[in-house]
């Protein structure tokens, strides 16, 4: 599965954050997501929990709710961390 929609999502978030440093991370995030895909570290089908968390982030941002947006993004990053832990422990 192509990471391009995930990259577009995170790029939009980072660049529209109003924080120049976050905006500058968009290219780094894109490289990481493409690398994970190339190395077979991304699931072939999106994990339902990850999709739900992306939706929570988008909903909170669209509604202008920074605290819920931050909480949802922290949960999303924790989901990614938990998915990657078994690979790091090899």
Backbone as CSV, one residue per row, in Angstrom:
resi,resn,N_x,N_y,N_z,CA_x,CA_y,CA_z,C_x,C_y,C_z
1,UNK,0.837,-1.178,0.000,0.000,0.000,0.000,0.886,1.246,0.000
2,UNK,0.528,2.218,-0.779,1.287,3.457,-0.887,1.091,4.319,0.368
3,UNK,2.164,4.949,0.826,2.035,5.807,2.012,1.609,7.235,1.682
4,UNK,1.285,7.499,0.419,1.086,8.886,-0.004,-0.074,9.598,0.706
5,UNK,-1.164,8.892,1.000,-2.268,9.551,1.721,-1.852,9.881,3.151
6,UNK,-1.114,8.980,3.778,-0.621,9.229,5.133,0.344,10.407,5.124
7,UNK,1.210,10.437,4.123,2.160,11.548,3.997,1.411,12.865,3.801
8,UNK,0.408,12.865,2.935,-0.355,14.088,2.688,-1.050,14.565,3.965
9,UNK,-1.599,13.624,4.734,-2.274,13.959,5.991,-1.306,14.651,6.954
10,UNK,-0.168,14.011,7.185,0.786,14.557,8.152,1.447,15.835,7.642
11,UNK,1.685,15.919,6.348,2.247,17.139,5.771,1.296,18.308,5.982
12,UNK,0.013,18.085,5.711,-0.986,19.140,5.898,-1.033,19.585,7.363
13,UNK,-1.029,18.632,8.272,-1.045,18.985,9.698,0.175,19.802,10.094
14,UNK,1.337,19.316,9.710,2.573,19.980,10.111,2.692,21.378,9.510
15,UNK,2.388,21.499,8.231,2.564,22.790,7.549,1.489,23.800,7.928
16,UNK,0.332,23.337,8.352,-0.731,24.279,8.722,-0.759,24.554,10.227
17,UNK,0.222,24.026,10.946,0.255,24.188,12.406,0.551,25.620,12.844
18,UNK,1.149,26.390,11.945,1.560,27.732,12.325,2.915,27.743,13.019
19,UNK,3.508,26.571,13.165,4.810,26.436,13.811,5.833,26.093,12.726
20,UNK,6.750,27.022,12.476,7.737,26.840,11.409,8.560,25.564,11.577
21,UNK,8.897,25.243,12.813,9.700,24.034,13.056,8.903,22.778,12.723
22,UNK,7.620,22.739,13.087,6.793,21.589,12.734,6.664,21.484,11.219
23,UNK,6.432,22.618,10.564,6.316,22.623,9.104,7.551,22.061,8.432
24,UNK,8.707,22.352,9.001,9.972,21.865,8.432,10.133,20.361,8.588
25,UNK,9.370,19.752,9.484,9.459,18.300,9.684,8.695,17.495,8.630
26,UNK,7.896,18.155,7.812,7.056,17.439,6.844,7.880,16.543,5.927
27,UNK,8.988,17.043,5.424,9.812,16.229,4.515,10.442,15.045,5.248
28,UNK,10.833,15.244,6.491,11.416,14.157,7.289,10.373,13.066,7.518
29,UNK,9.163,13.476,7.885,8.089,12.508,8.107,7.807,11.727,6.824
30,UNK,7.816,12.409,5.696,7.585,11.735,4.409,8.657,10.688,4.141
31,UNK,9.906,11.016,4.404,11.008,10.064,4.202,10.836,8.849,5.112
32,UNK,10.469,9.083,6.371,10.283,7.985,7.317,9.140,7.078,6.860
33,UNK,8.010,7.663,6.474,6.866,6.850,6.056,7.173,6.058,4.779
34,UNK,7.852,6.685,3.839,8.235,5.949,2.615,9.237,4.847,2.946
35,UNK,10.170,5.141,3.835,11.162,4.137,4.235,10.523,2.955,4.937
36,UNK,9.590,3.223,5.829,8.884,2.128,6.517,8.164,1.244,5.502
37,UNK,7.579,1.870,4.502,6.865,1.106,3.471,7.853,0.273,2.661
38,UNK,8.937,0.891,2.236,9.952,0.196,1.417,10.562,-0.976,2.174
39,UNK,10.722,-0.834,3.469,11.333,-1.882,4.283,10.323,-2.915,4.787
40,UNK,9.076,-2.772,4.380,8.055,-3.729,4.793,7.626,-3.572,6.245
41,UNK,7.765,-2.366,6.786,7.419,-2.117,8.189,6.046,-1.480,8.349
42,UNK,5.314,-1.374,7.259,3.945,-0.856,7.311,3.007,-2.017,7.017
43,UNK,1.854,-2.046,7.657,0.901,-3.126,7.366,0.403,-3.005,5.922
44,UNK,0.046,-4.139,5.331,-0.454,-4.122,3.954,-1.809,-3.422,3.876
45,UNK,-2.597,-3.551,4.916,-3.882,-2.850,5.019,-3.830,-1.967,6.259
46,UNK,-4.433,-0.793,6.193,-4.410,0.079,7.373,-5.016,-0.618,8.598
47,UNK,-4.395,-0.399,9.730,-4.885,-0.939,10.997,-6.092,-0.089,11.413
48,UNK,-7.239,-0.721,11.689,-8.435,0.062,12.041,-8.201,1.069,13.166
49,UNK,-7.449,0.691,14.179,-7.183,1.611,15.289,-6.407,2.835,14.804
50,UNK,-5.442,2.632,13.923,-4.668,3.755,13.387,-5.568,4.688,12.577
51,UNK,-6.466,4.113,11.781,-7.400,4.946,11.013,-8.291,5.757,11.947
52,UNK,-8.781,5.103,12.990,-9.643,5.791,13.961,-8.892,6.953,14.610
53,UNK,-7.632,6.735,14.943,-6.841,7.787,15.578,-6.571,8.942,14.610
54,UNK,-6.307,8.638,13.340,-6.146,9.699,12.345,-7.437,10.525,12.253
55,UNK,-8.575,9.845,12.284,-9.860,10.546,12.230,-10.061,11.434,13.452
56,UNK,-9.654,10.951,14.624,-9.763,11.769,15.845,-8.924,13.028,15.731
57,UNK,-7.700,12.880,15.220,-6.825,14.048,15.038,-7.488,15.036,14.081
58,UNK,-7.901,14.547,12.919,-8.492,15.428,11.906,-9.743,16.122,12.431
59,UNK,-10.575,15.386,13.144,-11.810,15.963,13.681,-11.504,17.075,14.675
60,UNK,-10.576,16.820,15.579,-10.237,17.830,16.594,-9.624,19.074,15.946
61,UNK,-8.764,18.878,14.953,-8.161,20.026,14.260,-9.248,20.810,13.523
62,UNK,-10.111,20.105,12.804,-11.176,20.771,12.041,-12.108,21.560,12.950
63,UNK,-12.303,21.081,14.171,-13.187,21.757,15.110,-12.466,22.823,15.948
64,UNK,-11.147,22.967,15.714,-10.384,23.980,16.431,-10.173,23.664,17.891
65,UNK,-10.004,22.365,18.199,-9.831,21.920,19.580,-8.402,21.424,19.792
66,UNK,-7.493,22.303,20.194,-6.089,21.922,20.284,-5.785,20.824,21.301
67,UNK,-6.413,20.854,22.463,-6.097,19.833,23.474,-6.530,18.433,23.025
68,UNK,-7.763,18.262,22.522,-8.119,16.943,21.989,-7.273,16.530,20.779
69,UNK,-6.861,17.503,19.955,-6.003,17.185,18.802,-4.656,16.660,19.292
70,UNK,-4.097,17.319,20.291,-2.820,16.865,20.845,-2.960,15.476,21.467
71,UNK,-4.023,15.265,22.212,-4.234,13.961,22.853,-4.380,12.862,21.801
72,UNK,-5.118,13.146,20.740,-5.297,12.157,19.673,-3.978,11.871,18.967
73,UNK,-3.173,12.900,18.743,-1.884,12.686,18.077,-0.943,11.904,18.983
74,UNK,-0.974,12.169,20.261,-0.154,11.385,21.191,-0.582,9.919,21.173
75,UNK,-1.889,9.676,21.125,-2.393,8.301,21.047,-1.967,7.645,19.732
76,UNK,-2.005,8.399,18.645,-1.584,7.869,17.346,-0.099,7.501,17.371
77,UNK,0.710,8.374,17.920,2.147,8.082,18.002,2.418,6.888,18.913
78,UNK,1.639,6.743,19.970,1.786,5.581,20.857,1.421,4.298,20.111
79,UNK,0.401,4.358,19.259,0.007,3.186,18.469,1.138,2.779,17.529
80,UNK,1.770,3.765,16.901,2.902,3.487,16.009,4.058,2.887,16.810
81,UNK,4.363,3.492,17.953,5.433,2.969,18.815,5.162,1.521,19.197
82,UNK,3.948,1.244,19.632,3.604,-0.114,20.052,3.704,-1.108,18.895
83,UNK,3.355,-0.669,17.692,3.463,-1.547,16.520,4.923,-1.805,16.159
84,UNK,5.795,-0.837,16.432,7.205,-0.961,16.048,8.058,-1.656,17.110
85,UNK,7.618,-1.654,18.377,8.432,-2.233,19.458,8.915,-3.654,19.170
86,UNK,8.048,-4.551,18.709,8.546,-5.923,18.451,9.677,-5.953,17.406
87,UNK,9.645,-5.041,16.468,10.684,-5.005,15.442,12.005,-4.496,16.003
88,UNK,11.934,-3.551,16.932,13.132,-2.986,17.525,13.787,-3.975,18.496
89,UNK,13.015,-4.908,19.009,13.540,-5.856,20.011,14.156,-7.097,19.382
90,UNK,14.161,-7.187,18.082,14.727,-8.367,17.420,16.204,-8.477,17.663
